[in-house]
Amino acid sequence: MTEISRDGDVVTLINVFTVTPENQQRLLDLLVGATEMVMNGLPGFVSANLHKSLDGTRIVNYAQWRSKEAFEAMLEDPEAMVHMKEAAKIAEKFEPHLYEVSFIDEVVR
Amino acid sequence: MTEISRDGDVVTLINVFTVTPENQQRLLDLLVGATEMVMNGLPGFVSANLHKSLDGTRIVNYAQWRSKEAFEAMLEDPEAMVHMKEAAKIAEKFEPHLYEVSFIDEVVR
């Protein structure tokens, strides 16, 4: 269970992958493997949360890193680069941006 | 604090708004107002989590609804429509998709 919080002391990566519906599951499987084999062992990794769009055209990774520097170091990691290139081949496009949590409103459960 | 969970019994809306950096804060303020004044009172609202990209070009709403039907009813709500039209005027574009949580990996904190 991942927590979204304004005082979470993390930087958030939201990476939106656009895919054709026949490639959605394949890209998801690849990203699961990359997370388990490489990403979750890198310094500053906090969480990865992979989402499939119900319409088949998107995968979103909502990921948390300890800092912007940790995220940028991952981009230079040779093993991570191999997986990112594989993902880039399957996706039509991918749009990663770093975010801060600005506002949360939720019902009491 | 919002929870991302595979057994959360929610449908996830991830809406990516593209903005010019000079409009980012204005769009955020509008979405905060829309959430507080309208969205959080609608049936099936679970949470809204607004994120600002560090590069100034995106706002992402990571929102949770009890069901796809509740989300679709919101789209037809007259008050919600007023706010969505205002947001559409400020944003260059917005790309809402519904998602399911497929995979979570996180470090123990």
Backbone of each chain as ProteinMPNN parsed JSONL, in Angstrom:
{"seq_chain_A": "MTEISRDGDVVTLINVFTVTPENQQRLLDLLVGATEMVMNGLPGFVSANLHKSLDGTRIVNYAQWRSKEAFEAMLEDPEAMVHMKEAAKIAEKFEPHLYEVSFIDEVVR", "coords_chain_A": {"N_chain_A": [[0.829, -1.196, 0.0], [0.701, 2.052, -1.019], [1.323, 5.398, 0.017], [-0.097, 8.54, -0.623], [0.879, 11.693, 0.16], [1.103, 15.004, 1.519], [3.236, 15.618, 3.054], [5.183, 13.743, 2.521], [7.859, 13.605, 1.941], [9.013, 12.891, -0.495], [9.792, 12.782, -4.025], [7.651, 12.793, -6.806], [7.309, 10.732, -9.581], [5.463, 10.783, -12.467], [4.78, 8.827, -15.051], [3.539, 8.605, -18.165], [2.666, 6.218, -20.39], [1.866, 5.76, -23.726], [0.129, 3.357, -25.519], [-0.636, 0.802, -27.988], [-3.643, -1.096, -27.741], [-3.164, -3.899, -27.976], [-0.589, -4.142, -27.099], [-0.584, -3.44, -24.44], [-0.634, -5.168, -22.12], [1.794, -6.477, -22.455], [3.649, -4.388, -22.199], [3.101, -3.691, -19.55], [3.957, -6.053, -18.223], [6.689, -5.959, -18.811], [7.443, -3.62, -17.439], [6.85, -4.334, -14.817], [8.759, -6.354, -14.461], [11.135, -4.844, -14.785], [10.949, -3.182, -12.57], [11.057, -5.004, -10.426], [13.485, -6.291, -10.882], [15.467, -4.36, -11.153], [14.897, -1.517, -10.544], [13.827, -1.344, -7.882], [15.975, -1.88, -6.307], [17.648, 0.239, -6.421], [19.358, 3.149, -5.089], [17.362, 5.3, -3.142], [14.908, 4.604, -4.191], [11.454, 4.52, -3.619], [8.703, 3.788, -4.146], [6.848, 2.03, -6.723], [4.025, 2.206, -8.747], [1.995, 0.678, -10.783], [-0.361, 1.262, -13.318], [-3.093, 0.255, -15.324], [-4.888, 1.523, -18.062], [-8.429, 1.49, -18.451], [-9.357, 1.629, -21.019], [-7.382, 0.51, -22.538], [-5.282, 1.938, -23.727], [-3.23, 3.186, -22.326], [-0.467, 3.055, -20.002], [0.273, 3.899, -16.738], [2.917, 4.815, -14.696], [3.05, 5.538, -11.412], [5.301, 6.746, -9.453], [7.529, 6.907, -6.64], [10.321, 8.65, -5.44], [13.139, 9.152, -3.342], [14.431, 11.582, -3.7], [14.983, 14.197, -6.159], [17.543, 13.957, -7.137], [18.143, 11.25, -6.693], [16.323, 10.081, -8.464], [17.362, 11.071, -10.883], [19.872, 9.878, -10.91], [19.123, 7.217, -11.283], [18.293, 7.343, -13.941], [20.705, 7.312, -15.223], [21.712, 4.866, -14.697], [23.189, 1.9, -15.859], [21.887, -0.674, -16.077], [19.201, 0.003, -15.607], [18.807, 1.619, -17.82], [18.791, -0.217, -19.945], [16.316, -1.523, -19.57], [14.584, 0.652, -19.806], [14.935, 1.364, -22.449], [13.862, -0.882, -23.738], [11.18, -0.625, -22.963], [10.589, 1.768, -24.235], [10.601, 0.936, -26.853], [8.293, -0.59, -27.101], [6.224, 1.138, -26.401], [4.133, 3.724, -27.818], [4.573, 6.35, -27.188], [6.173, 8.013, -24.4], [5.801, 9.899, -21.447], [7.448, 11.251, -19.094], [7.311, 13.072, -16.08], [8.392, 14.986, -13.27], [6.887, 15.542, -10.072], [5.314, 17.491, -7.424], [3.263, 16.871, -4.584], [0.397, 18.735, -4.246], [-2.117, 19.212, -3.176], [-4.624, 17.579, -1.324], [-7.702, 15.937, -1.053], [-10.02, 14.029, 0.622], [-12.569, 11.588, 1.272], [-13.707, 10.52, 4.454], [-13.072, 7.282, 5.44]], "CA_chain_A": [[0.0, 0.0, 0.0], [1.472, 3.297, -1.152], [0.64, 6.564, 0.563], [0.093, 9.872, -1.206], [0.816, 12.61, 1.294], [1.787, 16.272, 1.234], [4.491, 15.677, 3.821], [5.761, 12.418, 2.333], [9.305, 13.675, 1.78], [9.388, 12.184, -1.724], [9.443, 13.411, -5.287], [6.778, 11.859, -7.517], [7.415, 10.597, -11.03], [4.293, 10.23, -13.154], [5.209, 8.521, -16.413], [2.385, 8.143, -18.935], [3.022, 5.494, -21.611], [0.779, 5.528, -24.677], [0.344, 2.071, -26.2], [-1.777, 0.187, -28.669], [-4.237, -2.035, -26.783], [-2.556, -5.242, -28.029], [0.711, -4.109, -26.41], [-0.694, -2.919, -23.072], [-0.218, -6.157, -21.115], [3.222, -6.735, -22.675], [4.398, -3.282, -21.578], [2.953, -3.834, -18.102], [4.836, -7.141, -17.777], [8.068, -5.475, -18.894], [7.683, -2.639, -16.371], [6.882, -5.098, -13.566], [10.077, -6.985, -14.403], [12.164, -3.811, -14.571], [10.84, -2.712, -11.183], [11.502, -6.055, -9.498], [14.868, -6.718, -11.111], [16.448, -3.262, -11.123], [14.53, -0.226, -9.931], [13.583, -1.355, -6.431], [17.244, -2.005, -5.604], [18.478, 1.443, -6.59], [19.281, 4.075, -3.955], [16.34, 6.336, -3.209], [13.605, 4.086, -4.645], [10.442, 4.432, -2.547], [7.631, 2.913, -4.622], [6.342, 2.089, -8.095], [2.608, 1.835, -8.759], [1.661, 0.578, -12.206], [-1.795, 1.337, -13.587], [-3.566, 0.003, -16.697], [-6.138, 2.224, -18.37], [-9.524, 0.587, -18.797], [-9.538, 1.68, -22.477], [-6.3, -0.225, -23.197], [-4.336, 2.789, -24.47], [-2.235, 3.832, -21.471], [0.037, 2.541, -18.735], [0.873, 4.97, -15.943], [3.698, 4.506, -13.507], [3.058, 6.566, -10.371], [6.444, 6.269, -8.681], [8.062, 7.842, -5.635], [11.756, 8.58, -5.186], [13.503, 9.926, -2.154], [14.84, 12.932, -4.116], [15.201, 14.416, -7.583], [18.895, 13.463, -7.448], [18.057, 9.788, -6.771], [15.657, 9.785, -9.734], [18.28, 11.36, -11.995], [20.918, 8.849, -10.901], [18.515, 6.041, -11.897], [18.287, 7.522, -15.405], [22.069, 7.048, -15.719], [22.122, 3.506, -14.331], [23.244, 1.096, -17.09], [20.844, -1.71, -16.096], [17.907, 0.674, -15.765], [18.721, 2.113, -19.204], [18.409, -1.338, -20.812], [14.872, -1.72, -19.438], [13.867, 1.828, -20.318], [14.959, 1.289, -23.917], [12.88, -1.903, -24.125], [9.845, -0.025, -22.795], [10.428, 2.793, -25.279], [10.33, 0.256, -28.131], [6.91, -1.085, -27.114], [5.283, 2.257, -26.272], [4.066, 4.722, -28.886], [5.334, 7.447, -26.59], [6.129, 8.041, -22.933], [5.938, 11.287, -21.004], [7.766, 11.308, -17.667], [7.537, 14.369, -15.434], [8.473, 14.957, -11.803], [5.809, 16.324, -9.468], [5.102, 17.556, -5.983], [1.86, 16.781, -4.188], [0.012, 20.099, -3.886], [-3.436, 19.311, -2.509], [-5.33, 16.298, -1.174], [-9.026, 15.972, -0.42], [-10.558, 12.663, 0.585], [-13.662, 11.301, 2.19], [-13.317, 9.669, 5.578], [-13.561, 5.914, 5.171]], "C_chain_A": [[0.872, 1.258, 0.0], [0.644, 4.451, -0.587], [0.952, 7.802, -0.267], [-0.129, 10.868, -0.076], [1.539, 13.9, 0.938], [3.093, 16.375, 1.988], [5.247, 14.351, 3.71], [7.256, 12.423, 2.108], [9.774, 12.835, 0.584], [9.165, 13.124, -2.915], [8.687, 12.353, -6.093], [7.07, 11.904, -9.008], [6.082, 10.064, -11.535], [4.685, 10.076, -14.613], [4.024, 7.89, -17.158], [2.889, 7.523, -20.239], [1.775, 5.349, -22.47], [1.099, 4.255, -25.456], [-0.861, 1.717, -27.064], [-2.321, -0.884, -27.727], [-3.608, -3.429, -26.814], [-1.2, -5.284, -27.341], [0.616, -3.728, -24.929], [-0.174, -3.914, -22.033], [1.285, -6.442, -21.222], [4.075, -5.635, -22.025], [4.289, -3.359, -20.059], [3.912, -4.9, -17.57], [6.3, -6.69, -17.775], [8.379, -4.514, -17.739], [7.687, -3.306, -14.994], [8.265, -5.732, -13.392], [11.185, -5.978, -14.117], [12.155, -3.313, -13.126], [11.435, -3.733, -10.228], [12.985, -6.383, -9.646], [15.874, -5.603, -10.908], [16.022, -2.108, -10.211], [14.454, -0.289, -8.406], [14.858, -1.594, -5.614], [18.116, -0.76, -5.683], [18.31, 2.391, -5.405], [18.17, 5.107, -4.172], [15.001, 5.876, -3.769], [12.656, 4.012, -3.456], [9.285, 3.529, -2.978], [7.417, 3.078, -6.112], [4.929, 1.532, -8.057], [2.137, 1.867, -10.202], [0.152, 0.458, -12.397], [-2.067, 1.054, -15.062], [-4.835, 0.798, -16.95], [-7.191, 1.217, -18.823], [-9.755, 0.56, -20.304], [-8.39, 1.025, -23.253], [-5.178, 0.607, -23.79], [-3.235, 3.428, -23.62], [-1.74, 2.867, -20.383], [0.596, 3.755, -18.007], [1.675, 4.36, -14.81], [3.673, 5.719, -12.586], [4.13, 6.117, -9.378], [6.943, 7.349, -7.731], [9.548, 7.57, -5.443], [12.075, 9.501, -4.019], [13.869, 11.371, -2.507], [14.947, 12.98, -5.639], [16.55, 13.835, -8.0], [18.88, 11.936, -7.577], [17.388, 9.367, -8.079], [16.615, 9.98, -10.907], [19.43, 10.353, -12.055], [20.39, 7.556, -11.531], [18.556, 6.14, -13.426], [19.644, 7.196, -16.024], [22.529, 5.622, -15.425], [22.087, 2.591, -15.565], [22.153, 0.018, -17.173], [19.457, -1.101, -16.295], [17.723, 1.141, -17.205], [18.298, 1.003, -20.175], [16.885, -1.524, -20.787], [14.085, -0.539, -20.013], [13.847, 1.826, -21.849], [13.971, 0.243, -24.44], [11.456, -1.344, -24.04], [9.573, 0.991, -23.902], [10.111, 2.163, -26.63], [8.871, -0.174, -28.235], [5.903, 0.06, -27.125], [5.286, 3.124, -27.529], [4.804, 5.982, -28.448], [5.271, 7.334, -25.081], [6.493, 9.442, -22.484], [6.179, 11.324, -19.501], [7.937, 12.754, -17.197], [7.628, 14.138, -13.927], [7.468, 15.934, -11.221], [5.989, 16.47, -7.967], [3.606, 17.455, -5.726], [1.437, 18.145, -3.642], [-1.234, 20.179, -3.029], [-4.069, 17.922, -2.467], [-6.679, 16.55, -0.51], [-9.566, 14.553, -0.493], [-11.689, 12.514, 1.578], [-13.108, 10.409, 3.325], [-13.925, 8.292, 5.35], [-13.72, 5.135, 6.446]], "O_chain_A": [[1.67, 1.482, 0.91], [-0.582, 4.468, -0.705], [2.111, 8.081, -0.576], [-1.183, 10.885, 0.56], [2.481, 13.89, 0.145], [3.972, 17.144, 1.599], [5.867, 13.893, 4.669], [7.876, 11.36, 2.084], [10.8, 12.158, 0.652], [8.448, 14.119, -2.817], [9.036, 11.172, -6.069], [7.078, 12.971, -9.621], [5.621, 9.015, -11.086], [4.895, 11.06, -15.322], [3.574, 6.794, -16.825], [3.464, 8.211, -21.083], [0.743, 4.871, -21.998], [2.2, 4.097, -25.985], [-1.953, 2.258, -26.892], [-1.556, -1.513, -26.996], [-3.526, -4.081, -25.773], [-0.707, -6.368, -27.029], [1.634, -3.698, -24.236], [0.627, -3.554, -21.17], [1.963, -6.626, -20.211], [5.089, -5.917, -21.387], [5.27, -3.12, -19.354], [4.603, -4.673, -16.577], [7.053, -7.001, -16.853], [9.449, -4.589, -17.135], [8.436, -2.897, -14.106], [8.864, -5.658, -12.319], [12.069, -6.235, -13.3], [13.204, -3.057, -12.536], [12.212, -3.39, -9.336], [13.66, -6.71, -8.669], [17.017, -5.863, -10.53], [16.703, -1.777, -9.24], [14.954, 0.601, -7.718], [14.835, -1.522, -4.385], [19.191, -0.706, -5.086], [17.246, 2.435, -4.787], [18.057, 5.704, -5.242], [14.054, 6.66, -3.822], [13.021, 3.494, -2.401], [8.925, 2.602, -2.253], [7.75, 4.109, -6.696], [4.667, 0.513, -7.417], [1.908, 2.933, -10.774], [-0.518, -0.333, -11.733], [-1.36, 1.551, -15.939], [-5.763, 0.757, -16.142], [-6.884, 0.228, -19.488], [-10.29, -0.419, -20.826], [-8.417, 0.987, -24.483], [-4.211, 0.048, -24.308], [-2.389, 4.144, -24.155], [-2.473, 1.997, -19.912], [1.318, 4.555, -18.602], [1.189, 3.509, -14.065], [4.196, 6.783, -12.919], [3.898, 5.223, -8.565], [6.796, 8.544, -7.988], [9.977, 6.425, -5.304], [11.378, 10.481, -3.754], [13.645, 12.281, -1.708], [14.993, 11.95, -6.31], [16.68, 13.283, -9.093], [19.528, 11.385, -8.466], [17.824, 8.416, -8.727], [16.671, 9.151, -11.815], [19.905, 10.018, -13.14], [21.129, 6.871, -12.238], [18.817, 5.154, -14.116], [19.728, 6.847, -17.201], [23.609, 5.215, -15.853], [21.062, 2.515, -16.243], [21.56, -0.176, -18.234], [18.642, -1.623, -17.056], [16.621, 1.069, -17.75], [17.541, 1.251, -21.113], [16.247, -1.663, -21.83], [13.04, -0.727, -20.635], [12.864, 2.236, -22.465], [13.32, 0.455, -25.463], [10.636, -1.563, -24.932], [8.467, 1.063, -24.437], [9.435, 2.772, -27.46], [8.278, -0.13, -29.313], [4.859, -0.027, -27.771], [6.301, 3.244, -28.215], [5.549, 6.592, -29.215], [4.411, 6.637, -24.541], [7.371, 10.089, -23.056], [5.232, 11.416, -18.719], [8.621, 13.552, -17.838], [7.02, 13.214, -13.386], [7.221, 17.003, -11.778], [6.703, 15.699, -7.324], [2.79, 17.892, -6.538], [2.037, 18.653, -2.695], [-1.391, 21.111, -2.242], [-4.048, 17.188, -3.455], [-6.774, 17.287, 0.472], [-9.567, 13.943, -1.562], [-11.758, 13.217, 2.586], [-12.156, 9.652, 3.133], [-15.122, 8.153, 5.103], [-14.12, 3.971, 6.413]]}, "seq_chain_B": "MTEISRDGDVVTLINVFTVTPENQQRLLDLLVGATEMVMNGLPGFVSANLHKSLDGTRIVNYAQWRSKEAFEAMLEDPEAMVHMKEAAKIAEKFEPHLYEVSFIDEVVR", "coords_chain_B": {"N_chain_B": [[-4.251, 11.737, 3.78], [-3.861, 9.686, 1.094], [-4.455, 6.376, -0.049], [-2.854, 4.119, -2.205], [-3.783, 1.126, -3.5], [-4.061, -2.348, -4.333], [-6.342, -3.636, -3.684], [-8.293, -1.734, -3.306], [-10.865, -1.186, -4.008], [-11.726, 0.839, -5.713], [-12.09, 2.978, -8.604], [-9.626, 4.481, -10.6], [-9.023, 7.747, -11.619], [-6.835, 9.295, -13.751], [-5.928, 12.365, -14.634], [-4.319, 14.272, -16.888], [-3.276, 17.467, -17.208], [-2.098, 19.724, -19.554], [-0.252, 22.659, -19.412], [0.706, 26.136, -19.859], [3.582, 27.433, -18.21], [3.021, 29.873, -16.868], [0.36, 29.666, -16.303], [0.063, 27.57, -14.563], [-0.243, 27.654, -11.677], [-2.654, 29.007, -11.504], [-4.444, 27.227, -12.707], [-4.196, 25.117, -10.91], [-5.299, 26.321, -8.586], [-7.93, 26.685, -9.432], [-8.743, 24.012, -9.747], [-8.508, 23.06, -7.153], [-10.522, 24.591, -5.944], [-12.777, 23.623, -7.355], [-12.796, 20.981, -6.493], [-13.24, 21.26, -3.725], [-15.643, 22.674, -3.652], [-17.509, 21.312, -5.206], [-16.885, 18.608, -6.284], [-16.16, 16.9, -4.102], [-18.496, 16.511, -2.786], [-20.068, 14.932, -4.278], [-21.822, 11.844, -5.091], [-19.993, 8.887, -4.502], [-17.455, 9.968, -4.669], [-14.093, 9.563, -3.724], [-11.332, 10.365, -3.397], [-9.248, 13.212, -4.254], [-6.194, 14.118, -5.663], [-3.99, 16.467, -6.162], [-1.342, 17.346, -8.277], [1.593, 19.215, -8.983], [3.741, 19.68, -11.728], [7.306, 19.804, -11.603], [8.539, 21.136, -13.64], [6.732, 22.991, -14.472], [4.836, 22.587, -16.502], [2.679, 20.835, -16.342], [-0.328, 19.728, -14.707], [-1.436, 17.181, -12.638], [-4.28, 15.361, -11.821], [-4.774, 12.886, -9.611], [-7.195, 10.854, -8.992], [-9.744, 9.195, -7.079], [-12.597, 7.191, -7.441], [-15.633, 5.664, -6.373], [-16.756, 3.952, -8.219], [-16.902, 3.245, -11.78], [-19.346, 4.102, -12.736], [-20.09, 6.077, -10.91], [-18.122, 7.98, -11.444], [-18.817, 8.614, -14.098], [-21.341, 9.691, -13.733], [-20.65, 12.031, -12.423], [-19.507, 13.455, -14.539], [-21.754, 14.31, -15.848], [-22.91, 16.047, -14.141], [-24.342, 19.189, -13.551], [-23.127, 21.353, -12.086], [-20.489, 20.437, -11.774], [-19.767, 20.383, -14.441], [-19.568, 23.092, -15.104], [-17.214, 23.847, -13.757], [-15.382, 22.13, -14.99], [-15.393, 23.098, -17.578], [-14.253, 25.62, -17.207], [-11.67, 24.865, -16.396], [-10.834, 23.628, -18.74], [-10.579, 25.817, -20.382], [-8.307, 27.114, -19.432], [-6.279, 25.202, -19.595], [-3.944, 23.85, -21.988], [-4.34, 21.338, -23.04], [-6.2, 18.433, -21.921], [-6.118, 15.182, -20.561], [-7.99, 12.795, -19.638], [-8.15, 9.572, -18.235], [-9.494, 6.439, -17.183], [-8.359, 4.087, -14.735], [-7.056, 0.915, -13.504], [-5.377, -0.288, -10.6], [-2.51, -2.121, -11.054], [-0.115, -3.224, -10.149], [2.082, -3.043, -7.411], [5.023, -1.97, -5.868], [7.043, -1.462, -3.136], [9.41, 0.059, -0.909], [10.11, -0.936, 2.419], [9.262, 1.208, 4.991]], "CA_chain_B": [[-3.371, 10.75, 3.185], [-4.551, 8.772, 0.192], [-3.807, 5.079, -0.2], [-2.912, 3.369, -3.462], [-3.834, -0.272, -3.096], [-4.659, -3.195, -5.37], [-7.672, -4.068, -3.244], [-8.884, -0.509, -2.765], [-12.27, -1.095, -4.36], [-11.982, 2.136, -6.35], [-11.56, 3.179, -9.949], [-8.709, 5.62, -10.529], [-8.953, 8.697, -12.723], [-5.612, 10.102, -13.843], [-6.196, 13.406, -15.616], [-3.097, 15.052, -17.109], [-3.519, 18.766, -17.832], [-0.909, 20.423, -20.067], [-0.442, 24.11, -19.245], [1.889, 26.993, -19.918], [4.014, 27.634, -16.824], [2.386, 31.029, -16.211], [-1.005, 29.296, -15.915], [0.022, 26.352, -13.732], [-0.817, 27.914, -10.35], [-4.052, 29.409, -11.698], [-5.215, 25.999, -12.923], [-4.235, 24.392, -9.625], [-6.266, 26.991, -7.704], [-9.27, 26.391, -9.944], [-9.073, 22.601, -9.476], [-8.726, 22.978, -5.696], [-11.863, 25.134, -5.699], [-13.776, 22.702, -7.895], [-12.845, 19.805, -5.618], [-13.833, 21.604, -2.428], [-17.005, 23.203, -3.755], [-18.443, 20.44, -5.933], [-16.56, 17.194, -6.482], [-16.104, 16.08, -2.889], [-19.848, 16.272, -2.29], [-20.819, 14.07, -5.211], [-21.85, 10.431, -4.697], [-18.927, 8.039, -5.014], [-16.131, 10.597, -4.571], [-13.227, 8.991, -2.685], [-10.239, 11.314, -3.147], [-8.582, 13.935, -5.344], [-4.801, 14.377, -5.27], [-3.497, 17.352, -7.224], [0.129, 17.376, -8.356], [2.211, 20.196, -9.892], [5.05, 19.236, -12.221], [8.397, 20.705, -11.229], [8.905, 21.927, -14.822], [5.71, 24.023, -14.703], [4.03, 22.355, -17.712], [1.615, 19.858, -16.132], [-1.016, 19.438, -13.447], [-2.081, 15.872, -12.685], [-5.213, 14.966, -10.779], [-4.873, 11.438, -9.354], [-8.441, 10.852, -8.224], [-10.36, 7.881, -6.864], [-14.049, 7.166, -7.367], [-16.118, 4.371, -5.895], [-17.071, 3.11, -9.384], [-16.945, 3.91, -13.09], [-20.661, 4.736, -12.865], [-20.053, 7.311, -10.116], [-17.316, 8.931, -12.215], [-19.576, 9.051, -15.278], [-22.425, 10.565, -13.259], [-20.022, 13.332, -12.166], [-19.318, 14.153, -15.82], [-23.05, 14.862, -16.257], [-23.408, 16.961, -13.102], [-24.276, 20.554, -14.097], [-22.134, 22.18, -11.39], [-19.162, 19.936, -12.137], [-19.496, 20.772, -15.828], [-19.133, 24.491, -15.118], [-15.8, 23.888, -13.358], [-14.555, 21.453, -16.0], [-15.247, 24.006, -18.727], [-13.269, 26.645, -16.816], [-10.344, 24.229, -16.445], [-10.505, 23.382, -20.153], [-10.187, 27.094, -20.987], [-6.955, 27.477, -18.984], [-5.312, 24.179, -20.023], [-3.698, 23.636, -23.422], [-5.132, 20.134, -23.268], [-6.335, 17.578, -20.747], [-6.25, 13.802, -21.015], [-8.483, 11.942, -18.55], [-8.397, 8.14, -18.476], [-9.752, 5.629, -15.983], [-7.332, 3.059, -14.551], [-7.033, 0.024, -12.349], [-4.036, -0.492, -10.058], [-2.115, -3.46, -11.502], [1.108, -3.724, -9.508], [2.701, -2.107, -6.463], [6.264, -2.402, -5.224], [7.519, -0.342, -2.322], [10.366, -0.264, 0.138], [9.568, -0.861, 3.778], [9.742, 2.452, 5.599]], "C_chain_B": [[-4.179, 9.755, 2.361], [-3.756, 7.476, 0.08], [-3.967, 4.566, -1.633], [-2.793, 1.9, -3.1], [-4.463, -1.092, -4.215], [-6.049, -3.673, -4.972], [-8.467, -2.897, -2.668], [-10.332, -0.318, -3.132], [-12.631, 0.287, -4.903], [-11.587, 2.035, -7.823], [-10.754, 4.474, -9.89], [-8.81, 6.454, -11.796], [-7.597, 9.377, -12.666], [-5.837, 11.075, -14.986], [-4.958, 14.294, -15.72], [-3.461, 16.329, -17.865], [-2.175, 19.335, -18.291], [-1.19, 21.924, -20.004], [0.841, 24.854, -19.6], [2.276, 27.306, -18.476], [3.344, 28.822, -16.121], [0.95, 30.728, -15.783], [-1.081, 28.135, -14.934], [-0.658, 26.604, -12.378], [-2.302, 28.27, -10.455], [-4.94, 28.174, -11.916], [-5.304, 25.184, -11.633], [-5.292, 25.001, -8.702], [-7.702, 26.678, -8.134], [-9.68, 24.957, -9.599], [-9.276, 22.359, -7.982], [-10.139, 23.46, -5.37], [-12.956, 24.186, -6.173], [-13.921, 21.472, -7.008], [-13.59, 20.122, -4.333], [-15.298, 22.006, -2.54], [-17.991, 22.208, -4.337], [-18.088, 18.956, -5.809], [-16.683, 16.378, -5.202], [-17.474, 15.858, -2.247], [-20.65, 15.329, -3.181], [-20.768, 12.605, -4.771], [-20.68, 9.667, -5.315], [-17.557, 8.684, -5.048], [-15.344, 9.946, -3.439], [-12.07, 9.936, -2.372], [-9.841, 12.024, -4.43], [-7.203, 14.313, -4.824], [-4.158, 15.162, -6.403], [-1.99, 17.497, -7.123], [0.557, 18.444, -9.352], [3.531, 19.637, -10.408], [6.107, 20.289, -11.888], [8.801, 21.588, -12.402], [7.83, 22.944, -15.221], [4.698, 23.716, -15.802], [2.858, 21.396, -17.533], [0.962, 20.055, -14.754], [-1.607, 18.049, -13.621], [-3.053, 15.752, -11.512], [-5.259, 13.439, -10.728], [-6.075, 11.292, -8.435], [-9.015, 9.445, -8.135], [-11.866, 8.044, -6.729], [-14.486, 5.756, -6.985], [-16.37, 3.401, -7.046], [-16.987, 3.948, -10.647], [-18.258, 4.679, -13.249], [-20.705, 6.06, -12.1], [-19.249, 8.387, -10.852], [-18.117, 9.485, -13.388], [-20.755, 9.948, -14.896], [-21.883, 11.963, -12.965], [-19.881, 14.134, -13.457], [-20.6, 14.826, -16.3], [-23.603, 15.865, -15.25], [-23.258, 18.413, -13.58], [-23.229, 21.435, -13.415], [-20.716, 21.747, -11.73], [-18.787, 20.377, -13.545], [-19.007, 22.213, -15.925], [-17.641, 24.573, -14.805], [-14.904, 23.223, -14.403], [-14.359, 22.33, -17.227], [-14.241, 25.114, -18.431], [-11.852, 26.083, -16.901], [-9.903, 24.022, -17.891], [-10.057, 24.663, -20.851], [-8.74, 27.445, -20.646], [-5.915, 26.502, -19.531], [-5.141, 24.198, -21.539], [-4.438, 22.379, -23.87], [-5.247, 19.359, -21.97], [-6.701, 16.187, -21.225], [-6.677, 12.916, -19.854], [-8.647, 10.497, -19.014], [-8.682, 7.477, -17.133], [-8.785, 4.449, -15.953], [-7.707, 2.096, -13.439], [-5.581, -0.1, -11.894], [-3.642, -1.941, -10.353], [-0.98, -4.054, -10.693], [1.666, -2.638, -8.601], [3.967, -2.737, -5.913], [6.75, -1.222, -4.396], [8.518, -0.824, -1.287], [9.653, -0.161, 1.485], [10.143, 0.379, 4.441], [9.731, 2.38, 7.103]], "O_chain_B": [[-5.066, 9.074, 2.876], [-2.525, 7.489, 0.112], [-5.062, 4.576, -2.195], [-1.822, 1.481, -2.471], [-5.303, -0.588, -4.961], [-6.842, -4.069, -5.827], [-9.204, -3.039, -1.692], [-10.98, 0.604, -2.637], [-13.691, 0.834, -4.598], [-10.853, 1.134, -8.229], [-11.142, 5.434, -9.224], [-8.696, 5.934, -12.906], [-7.243, 9.972, -11.648], [-5.926, 10.681, -16.149], [-4.593, 14.981, -14.765], [-3.899, 16.279, -19.014], [-1.229, 19.416, -17.507], [-2.223, 22.397, -20.478], [1.923, 24.268, -19.635], [1.407, 27.432, -17.613], [3.125, 28.779, -14.911], [0.383, 31.467, -14.979], [-2.173, 27.752, -14.515], [-1.548, 25.852, -11.982], [-3.104, 27.884, -9.605], [-6.044, 28.09, -11.378], [-6.355, 24.633, -11.306], [-6.089, 24.277, -8.106], [-8.573, 26.438, -7.298], [-10.821, 24.71, -9.207], [-10.116, 21.55, -7.589], [-10.863, 22.815, -4.612], [-13.945, 23.971, -5.472], [-15.028, 20.977, -6.796], [-14.458, 19.363, -3.899], [-16.1, 21.723, -1.65], [-19.177, 22.243, -4.009], [-18.874, 18.155, -5.303], [-17.249, 15.285, -5.215], [-17.596, 15.106, -1.28], [-21.784, 14.976, -2.859], [-19.794, 12.172, -4.156], [-20.412, 9.789, -6.51], [-16.582, 8.028, -5.416], [-15.855, 9.791, -2.33], [-11.847, 10.275, -1.21], [-10.059, 11.525, -5.534], [-7.058, 14.771, -3.69], [-3.825, 14.615, -7.454], [-1.435, 17.734, -6.051], [-0.029, 18.574, -10.427], [4.354, 19.17, -9.621], [5.839, 21.491, -11.892], [9.347, 22.673, -12.198], [7.999, 23.674, -16.198], [3.782, 24.508, -16.02], [2.112, 21.163, -18.484], [1.6, 20.48, -13.791], [-2.22, 17.766, -14.65], [-2.695, 16.007, -10.362], [-5.717, 12.785, -11.665], [-5.987, 11.571, -7.239], [-8.792, 8.613, -9.015], [-12.35, 8.914, -6.004], [-13.781, 4.781, -7.249], [-16.224, 2.188, -6.89], [-16.997, 5.179, -10.604], [-18.283, 5.768, -13.823], [-21.28, 7.041, -12.573], [-19.639, 9.554, -10.882], [-18.098, 10.69, -13.643], [-21.121, 10.854, -15.645], [-22.558, 12.961, -13.219], [-20.107, 15.344, -13.471], [-20.552, 15.79, -17.064], [-24.651, 16.465, -15.484], [-22.165, 18.822, -13.971], [-22.52, 22.183, -14.087], [-19.841, 22.585, -11.947], [-17.632, 20.706, -13.813], [-18.133, 22.522, -16.735], [-16.892, 25.272, -15.488], [-13.799, 23.696, -14.671], [-13.296, 22.314, -17.846], [-13.466, 25.501, -19.305], [-10.945, 26.74, -17.411], [-8.734, 24.22, -18.224], [-9.262, 24.621, -21.789], [-8.026, 28.01, -21.475], [-4.808, 26.904, -19.889], [-6.072, 24.519, -22.277], [-5.072, 22.352, -24.925], [-4.489, 19.594, -21.028], [-7.483, 16.02, -22.161], [-5.833, 12.348, -19.161], [-9.223, 10.241, -20.072], [-8.179, 7.899, -16.092], [-8.435, 3.885, -16.99], [-8.531, 2.387, -12.572], [-4.663, -0.026, -12.71], [-4.341, -2.874, -9.958], [-0.891, -5.275, -10.564], [1.717, -1.465, -8.973], [3.973, -3.909, -5.536], [6.855, -0.105, -4.904], [8.473, -1.972, -0.847], [8.711, 0.614, 1.648], [11.357, 0.582, 4.456], [10.105, 3.344, 7.771]]}, "name": "protein", "num_of_chains": 2, "seq": "MTEISRDGDVVTLINVFTVTPENQQRLLDLLVGATEMVMNGLPGFVSANLHKSLDGTRIVNYAQWRSKEAFEAMLEDPEAMVHMKEAAKIAEKFEPHLYEVSFIDEVVRMTEISRDGDVVTLINVFTVTPENQQRLLDLLVGATEMVMNGLPGFVSANLHKSLDGTRIVNYAQWRSKEAFEAMLEDPEAMVHMKEAAKIAEKFEPHLYEVSFIDEVVR"}
